[in-house]
Amino acid sequence: MTDHLGSLSELKRGLLSDQIYELMKTMIKDGTLAPGEQLVESQLAKRMQVSQAPVRDALKQLAHEGLVSHVRHLGNFVASYSDEEVAQARFARAELEAIAGRLACGRLTPEARTQLSGLIERMHEAADAKDLGAFREFDFVFHRSVIEAGGNSYLPRWWDIIEPGLRSMHVLGDPAFEGDWHEVADWHKSLLDLLDGDDPDAAAALFRAHAAGTLLPEREAGDAAAGDAAQSR
């Protein structure tokens, strides 16, 4: 009986640390916990009204994923990123999305197209409401949905690895962007139009350009995509 009770105790601790991990991950992703902010186990445990053990477990998992940095003798901090790391994240995302755009081109199911079109409409609604948080969520869902539509089971797993970093670095849906968010939503319509076509090279080029953060107007982005596609042939 004692062994079973011990196992149950560990299970409860594991479930609790998972919940704390998810909560802290969300707080890092939405900026509640800012890059460089120190994460003190005792303070977090008191704030969440739990013991320090599951908080410690959650911090270890977040550190493993690169969202938390442990500095010897100083403690844990929300990861901050150098310009080089941001550039590397942008490059990784661009190449991943280029692959996804190529694979999804001409393969969208009616259900997938309806979902993507609906997400663009919701982006416009969020832009009207000046709700950047909602806009960013619809933006992330749009891109992950395209990755899923490509049919390669490994790509969504890779996206899940880099998404937290993309969020905390603001590589996607940068809050500092001062342009027209309706225009950003319209760029997604251009991406969707290419997925409906039969030119995987053009789809890959435009997805790569969009993900690279060039934020070109629709006509220029299309021209750039066509040029890139021509060079790749």
Residue pairs with C-beta under 8 A, 6 or more apart in sequence:
13 53
13 54
13 57
14 57
16 50
16 54
17 53
17 54
17 55
17 57
17 58
17 61
18 58
20 44
20 48
20 50
20 54
20 55
20 57
20 58
21 57
21 58
21 61
21 62
23 48
24 33
24 39
24 44
24 58
24 59
24 62
25 62
25 67
25 164
26 32
27 33
28 62
28 67
28 68
28 78
28 164
28 167
28 168
29 164
29 167
29 168
30 133
30 167
31 168
33 39
33 78
34 78
35 78
35 79
35 80
35 81
35 168
36 77
36 78
36 80
37 77
37 78
38 74
38 75
38 76
38 77
39 59
39 68
39 75
39 76
39 77
39 78
40 75
40 76
41 52
41 55
41 56
41 59
41 76
42 52
44 55
45 51
45 52
45 55
48 55
59 68
59 70
59 76
62 68
63 69
63 70
63 76
65 161
65 164
66 79
66 164
66 165
67 78
67 79
67 164
67 165
67 168
68 76
68 77
68 78
68 79
69 76
69 77
69 78
69 79
69 80
70 76
70 77
71 77
78 168
79 168
81 89
81 165
81 168
81 169
85 169
86 169
86 171
89 162
89 165
89 166
89 169
89 171
90 171
90 211
90 212
90 213
91 212
92 162
93 162
93 166
93 171
93 172
93 211
94 207
94 208
94 209
94 211
94 212
95 208
96 147
96 155
96 158
96 159
96 162
96 211
97 143
97 146
97 147
97 207
97 208
97 210
97 211
98 204
98 205
98 207
98 208
98 211
99 150
99 152
99 155
99 204
100 143
100 146
100 147
100 149
100 150
100 152
100 155
100 207
101 146
101 150
101 191
101 194
101 195
101 200
101 203
101 204
101 206
101 207
101 208
102 150
102 200
102 201
102 203
102 204
102 207
103 149
103 150
103 151
103 152
103 155
103 200
104 146
104 147
104 149
104 150
104 151
104 195
104 203
105 194
105 195
105 197
105 198
105 199
105 200
105 203
105 204
106 195
106 196
106 197
106 198
106 200
107 149
107 150
107 151
108 116
108 149
108 195
108 196
109 149
112 145
112 148
112 149
113 192
113 195
113 196
115 145
116 142
116 145
116 146
116 149
116 188
116 192
116 195
117 192
119 138
119 141
119 142
119 145
119 188
120 142
120 185
120 188
120 189
120 192
122 134
122 138
123 135
123 138
123 139
123 142
123 181
123 184
123 185
123 188
124 182
124 185
126 132
126 134
126 135
126 138
126 181
127 135
127 180
127 181
127 182
127 184
127 185
132 173
132 175
132 181
135 173
135 181
135 184
135 185
136 167
136 172
136 173
136 175
139 172
139 173
139 184
139 188
140 163
140 167
140 172
140 173
142 188
143 159
143 172
143 211
144 156
144 159
144 163
146 191
146 195
146 207
147 155
147 156
147 159
148 155
148 156
149 195
165 171
166 172
170 176
171 213
172 211
174 213
177 184
177 215
179 215
183 217
183 218
184 215
186 218
187 210
187 215
187 218
187 221
190 206
190 218
190 221
190 222
191 203
191 206
191 207
191 210
194 202
194 203
194 206
194 207
194 225
195 203
197 203
199 229
201 229
201 232
201 233
202 225
202 226
202 229
204 229
204 232
205 224
205 225
205 226
205 227
205 228
205 229
205 232
206 221
206 222
206 224
206 225
208 228
209 216
209 221
209 224
209 225
209 228
210 221
214 221
214 224
216 224
